[in-house]
């Protein structure tokens, strides 16, 4: 299927390709696992194209996903964000006062008690550490994709993510140190700052220039036509990212299937639980769906680049903590797609008149 053959989205809905996105993602997962095991040297070479644990191939693909939504950001409406503070308050509370602690609680519950008969105690502590790192790192880039799939407010989503990033600079290390019981924590600032630059600043600047150019040379219809033309690239970028991520870890997954499943269980409970809490709270608080859906999705997804980098720097490349953060990468896309579907199916509940 080429980009030209992707059916456009009907007014007020999503296109055929997006409607069956879960099927294409499942195919991309299978392709990544197969290709990763057939061509390990190729994927090893692609994985080596990184700096500060940020892979540049994945960064380019994420940039392709994020850019279309950045074009839709209306900076003229930023002044009105203060009139709708509920979404920001809920984002901050869930991401920094609830999510890290529930993830730590689930990690201890499952690996110190429920899974204790199946796992070495030393490995259990490593897995708990990896889960804590994931729980304390809210998503930066991919949430723009999830927001777009729920027709979220792009301007408000940008503000929510930006506020999270500012808080993360100051709060990530203390929270992780507290939950891990460490007195000192080495945060890879290169990874954090480079990720923010690549996934937010660069595509945002490109989107600003594109939007200004289109509006200067045409009108709103020109902007709508452009968004319709570039939107398929966002989906293609998502699928290519899935192929790469699963290709990078194809051998690891097949070599440790039981451990992967055990790590995934508390991650799944955390993801659906946090989404349910946030989505319900947004509904009860009368937050509009275009803000509520991205808010719940931001709280659910993780900044896996940062979590993986910190796990490697603290515990080593082959540690259980690093493996746990990688499992977080593997389960995120399928889980987030299912949550997008749940959010869209419940959109009518927010239409109260």
N, C-alpha and C positions, 0 to 999 in steps of 0.2 A: 504494500500500500504506500503510495507516495503522498506528499503533502497536499497536492492538488486534488486528490480523490477523497480527502477527508470532508465529510458533509458538514456544512456550516450549521451553527446552532440556530434553531428557530427562535423567533422573538419570545423572550421571557423564559426560555428553556435552555437545554444543553443539546449539543449535536449528537449524532449517532455514535461517533467515535468516543466521546466523553461518557456517554451513557453506559457503554460497555468497557469502561476504562479498567475495571477490575480484571477482566479477562485478558486484556493486553498486558497488564502488569504481571499477571500469573505467567503468561507466556515469556515475558522478559526475565522473570525470576528463573524459570526453567532454562532459558537460553544462557543466562549468566552462569548457572551451575554447570551446565554442560560445557560451555566454552572455557570456563575457568579450569576445568579438569582436563580438557583436551589441549589447551594452549597455555599452560601455567607460566611459561617464560614470557609470552606476550603480555599477559596481565601483570606479571611481575615488573616488566619494564614500564608499563603504564602507571603502576602503583608507585614506582620510584620517582615519577615526575612530580615532586612535591617540595614544599619549603615550609618549615615550622609545622609539619604534620598536616598541611593543607594541600590536597592533591589538585594540581592545576587543571587536569582534564575534567575532573568532577566539578571544579569551580566554574569552568566555562559552560558546562551543561546546566548547572544551577543558575548561572547568569542568564542563559537562554530562557529558563523557566520564569525567572523573576522579572526580567526586562519588560514583558508586555504589561504586567500589572503596574510597574513604575510609571509607564506612559499614562496610565489612567489616574495617577495621583494628581489631585487638584490642590495646588498650594494655596490658592485663594480661599479655600475653605478651612485651612488650618486654624484661622482665628476663631472659628466656631467650635473647635474641639473642647474648649473650656466650658461650653454650654452643655456638654454631654460627658460629665466626668465619671459616670457610673462604670462604663466599660474599662476605663483606665484603672479605677479602684479595684474592680474585680480581677483584672489581669495581675496587678501587683500582689494582691492578697493570695490568690491561688498559686502563683508561680514562686513566691518567696516565703509565705507563711504556712502553706499547706503541702505543696507537692514534694519538696525535698524530704520532709519528715515522714510523710506517708510511704515514700519509696524506701526510706531506711527501715521503717517499721515492717514493711512487707518482706524486705530482704532478710532481716533478722528472723522473722516468723518462719519463713520457708526454709532457709538454709541452716539455721541453728536448731530447728525443731522438726518441721514436717519432712524435709529432705535429708535430715541428719543421718538416717541409716544408709543412705546411698552415696554420700559424699564425704571425702576426707575433711576433717575439721579445718585444716589449714586452707584447703581449696575453698571451703565455704566462706571463710573470711574474705578471701580475694573476690569472690563473686558478689558478696555484700558491698564491698568497696566500689566495684564497678557500677552496681546499681545506684549507689549514692551519688556517684559522679554524674550519671545520667539524670537523676532526679533534680540535681542542683543546676542543670544547664538548660534553660528554656530555649526553644528554637529561634533561629535568626533568619534563615533563608527560606526553607521549604514551606514555612507557614504562609508565604505569599501565594504559593501554588494552591494550598488548601483553601485559602480565603477566596481566591479567584473561582474555584470550583463551587463555592457556596454563594457566589455573587456578593461577597463581602464588600464593605466600604473600603476602597484601597487606601484612601487618605488616613482614615482612622486606624487601619491595620498597620500602616507605616508608623504612626505615632505609638501604638501599643508596642510594636517590636523595638522601636528606638528607646522607649522608656525602659524596657526590659534590659536592653544592652547597657544602658548607663548604670542601672542597678547592678548588673552582673559584674561590671568592672570592680565594684567595691564589695559586693556581698558574696560572690562565688567562693572565694578562698576561705573567708571566715566560716561560712556555713558548712563547707566540705570538711574543714579542719575540725569543727565541732562534732560533726557526725562520725568522722573517722577516728576521733580521739587523738588527733595529731597536734603538736605544738607549733610545728612549722609546715607550711605547704608551699611547694614551688609551682606556681601557676605559669604556664608557657604563654607569656604575654604576646609573643610574636604570633602565636596561633589565634588568640583572641582578637587582636587588633587587625591582623591580616584578614581574618574571616569577615569582620565587620566591614572592612574596606571593600573586599571583593564582592560580598553578597548584598551590601546595602548601598554604600557610597557610590561605587562605580556604576551599577545599573540605575541608581536613582539619578545620577548626573546625566546619564545617557537618556533616560526617560524624560527628564526635564527639557533637554535640548530638543528631543523629538516632538514632544507635545507643543512646545512653543513654536517650532517650525511649522507644524501642521496647522495650528490655529492661526498663525500669521499669514500663511499662504492659502487658507481655505476657511472652513468653518467646522462646527462640531461634527457634521456628517463625514468630513475628511478624516477626523480623528477616529470615528466609529469604524470606517472602512479599514483604516490602518490596523486597528486593534483586531478586527476580524481576520486580517491577512496574517498577522504574526502569531495569533493565538495557537495555531497548530504546531508552531515551533516549540511552544511551551510544553505541549504534550509529548512531542518527540524527545525533547530534552529530558523529561521525566523518565520515559521508558529507557533511554540510553543510560541514564544515571543508575537505574535499577539493574540493568545488565552489568554495568561496571562493578557496582557494589557487591553483587552476588558473585561475579566472576573473581573479584579479589579474594573472597572468602570461600570459594567453592570447595577447595580441598579441606579447609577447616571444618566446614559444615558436615561433610560426608565422613570425616574422621571422628567427630564427636557428636553424633546425632542425639544421644540421650542427654548430654550436658546442655546442648543447645535448647532442647525442649524444657528442661528444668529451669533454665535461666529465663526462658520466654514466659513461663507461667506468671510469676509476679509482675513482670513487665506488662503483660496483657491486662491483669487485674488493675494495675495502676493506671494504665491508659484509659480503659473504659470507665473506671471509677472517677478519675479526675474530670474526664469529659462530662460524665453524668452530673457531678456536683456543680461544675461551672455552668453547664447549659441550663440546668434547673434553676440555679441562683439567678442567672440572667433573665430567665422567663419570669420568675417571681418578682424581680426588681424592675420589670417592664423595660428592659433594654431592647432596642430594635434588633431584629434578626440579623441585619447587615453588620452589626457590631457584635452581637452575642455569639454568632457562629465562629468568626475568627478568634474571639476571646477564648472560647472553649477549646479551639484547636491549638491556639498558642500554648495553653496550659498543658495540653496533652503531649505535644511533640517535643523533641529534644535537640539540643545543639550538639549533635553527636561528634562533630569534628573536635570540639573542645574536650568533650568527655574522653574520647579515645586518646587524644594527645596527653592529657593529664595522667590517665591510667598508665600509659607507656612510660612517661617520665618518672612517675612515682614507683611503679611496680615492675616495669619491664615489658618488653614486646611480647613475650610468651607467657605472661602472667594470666591468672584467672580473672583479674580485674579488667585487663585489656580485652579478654574474650567476652566478658559480660557486656562491655560497651559496644563491641562489634555486634553482638546479638541484638542490642538496642537498635543498631542501624538496620539489621535485617528485618525486624518485625515492624519497623516504623511505617514504611510505605503501605503495606497491605492493611495495617490497622487504621492508618489515617484515612485511607480511601473508604473503609467501612464507616468511619465516623462522619466523613463528608456525606455519605449516603444517608446516615441516620439524621444528620442535621437537616438535610434538604427535605427528607420525608416529614419532618416535624416543623417545617417553616410556617405552616398554616396556624400553628398554635400561638405564634407571635402576632398574628394579624387580628388585633382586638378592636380596631376602629379608633 
